[in-house]
């Protein structure tokens, strides 16, 4: 109802539209008939994430893989599928979940039903607390069904964290060559865990490339683009 009655009017009254990726911009054009000025601009990352002091990768992979999820507990994030994946992997995994949302109840029920004693729901954490988890996790996992441009993904790349992510818009296009890409299914995510071990010797190459990609998302770079947009809009 909101999209039908309000969003279209809002879009057409705007002097310019900003989206986080080309696919969303295409939707705005095609679904809402918006033909005005529009730009794809990115989220920015604070320099503090690039300065996170993580220990170097050890010669051998960890016996227990410490996976970290950061984000809203919503259907879009596909946490229930990740929990199912933990029941079929042969690897020892500890999953820390940071965040809260409407899917917390079903997630708690699934944890109990699967008897997953290796999953901890920490709830919402502030930035400093999240950064502490970034320092110690072995990999960030992003099992999403779709994304725009998830900040947790960019933050992890800036911090030099290995990433297991799904082959969906907003994830794959960022971690191509910089992370392990899998299907958003239990089997796919379980395979991603296996690939962490199979491709362990290549993880540092992925980390380095991810850091290079993330470098262009520093706020000092992104702000220049927003300033240019504001100056253009004000000038019109």
N, C-alpha and C positions, 0 to 999 in steps of 0.2 A: 504493500500500500504506500509506504514512504517513497520507494523508488518510483512508483507510477505517478504519484500526485505531487511530490515535493522535489525530489532529487533532480528531475529533468529541468524544472523551472530554475533551480539553483544553478545548475550547470550553465544554462543558457544566459543567465544574468551575470555570469562571471566575466571579468576582463581577461582572465587567463586561467587555464587549468593546469595543475601540476599532478603528475602520476609518478609512481615509483618504478614502473616498467612499461615497455612498449605494448605488451599485451593488454594491460589495463587501459592505456590510451586508445587502443584500437576498439575496445569495448565501449568506451565513452563516445567515440565517433559513431560507431555502428548502431549501438543499442539506444543511444539517446539523441542521435543526430546532431551532436555538437560539432560545429565547423569553425569555431573561433580559435584564437591563439592557444597553444598548449605546448608544454615541455615535459620531458622526462627528467626529473631530478632525483637524486638519491638521498637516502638517510646518511647522516654523518656520524662519525665515531670519535669519541674523545681520545686524546693522546694517551690517557692513562692506560687504555687497553693494550696499546703497543708496548708499554713499558712493564707489563706483567712479567714477573721473574719466574719463569717455569724451568724446571730442571731439564737438562738435555735428555733425549731418548736414550734409554739403556740399550746395550748391545742385543739383548734378547727381550721379546715381548713379555708383558706381565702375565703372571699365572692367573690372576683375577683381573678382568678388564673393568675399570671404573668408568662407566658411561655416565654422561651428564645430559639431562634435558632441561632447557630453560625456555619457558613460555607459558602462555595461557592454556589452561586445561579445557580445551574445546574440541569439538568433533574434527575441526579442520586440522588440528595438530596430530590426530591419529594415534594417541597414546595407547588405546586399547589394542591396536594392532601390534605395537611395540611390545606390550606385555605378553601377547600371545607368542611373539617371536622368542621371548625369553624362555618359553616352555619347550621349544623345539631345538634350541641351540645346544651343542655339546660343550660349549665353553663356559667357564666360570665367569659370571658377570655380576657386578654390583651397580645398580642403577639409582642415581640420585635425581629426583624430580623437583625442580624449583619452579613454583608458580601455583596459581589457583584458578578456579573457574567453574563453570556449570557442569563439567564432566567429572568433577572430583568424586561424586557419589558412585557412578558407574565404575570409575577407575579403582576406587577402594574396594568395591564389590569384586572386581576381576582379580585384584591382588589376593583377596581372601580365597576366591574360588580356585585360583591357580596355585595357591599356597606359596606365593613368591616372597620368601623371607629376605630376598636379596634386593628388594625395592623399597626405597625410603621416600615418602612424600614430605618435603620440607616446607611446603607452603610458599607464600610470597617472601622474598628476601630483598633487602635494599642493595644498592649497587656495590657497596663495599663487601657485603656478604657474598654476592654473586661472584665477584672477582676472586675471592678466596677459593671458591670451587673451581674457577678457571685455572688457578695455579696448580691444582692437584689432580684433576681428572685426566684420564688417559685418552678420552675422545668425547667430542660433542656429538650427540645423535639428534637428527632432525627428521622424524618420520612423517612429516606433513603431507596432506593431500593436495594442498595448494598454498602459495604464499605470495605476498607482494614483494617485500624485501625485508626479511626478518633481521632485526638488530642483533639477536643472539648469534646468528650465523656470522655476521660481519665482525662482531666482537671476538668470536672464537678465532676467526682467520687472523685478525690483528694480533691476538695473543699467541699465535703459533700453536693452536690446538688441532690435532687430527680430527677430521670430520667424516661422519657417516650420514649421508643425506639421500633423500628420495629424488627420483627423476621427474620432478614436477617443476612448473614455472615458479621462479622465485628462489629455487634451491639449486637445481641442476645448472642453470645458467651462471650461477656464481661460483660453484665449486668444481666446474669442469676442469680437470687436470689438477685440482687442488683438494680433492676429497674422494671418498669412496661413494659411488652413486649406485643406488639399488631401487628396486620396485617398492612401492608403498604397501607391501603385503607382509604377512608373518614370515613367509619363506624368503622374501627379498631382504628383509631386515636381519633375519638370522644369517643369511649369506653375507650381509655387510659385516657382521661381527666376525665371521670366518675370514673374510677378505682382509680384515685388520691384521690378522696373523699371517695370512698367506703373502701379503704385500708389505710386511713390516719394514723390510729393508728399503722400501720406496717412500715410506711415510715422510721422511725429512724433505724429500724433493717436493712432495705435495704441500707440506707446511710452508716451505720457502715460497712456492708459487702463490699460495693463499695469502701470505703476508704481502707479497707484491701487489696482488689484486686489491687487498684491503687498504693499501696505502693511499689509493686515490679517493677513498671514502673518508679521509680525515676531515674533521669539521672545517679546518682552515682552507681546504680545497673546495668543499661543498658549499661553504658560505659565499664564496665568490660567485658561484652560479646563481644562488638565490638573490644576491645583491643585484646582479645584472638583470634578473627577472623583475625585481621590484622597481628598479630604475626605468625599465621599459614600460611597465604598467603605469607608473606615476607620470611618465612623459607623455603617455597617451591620454 
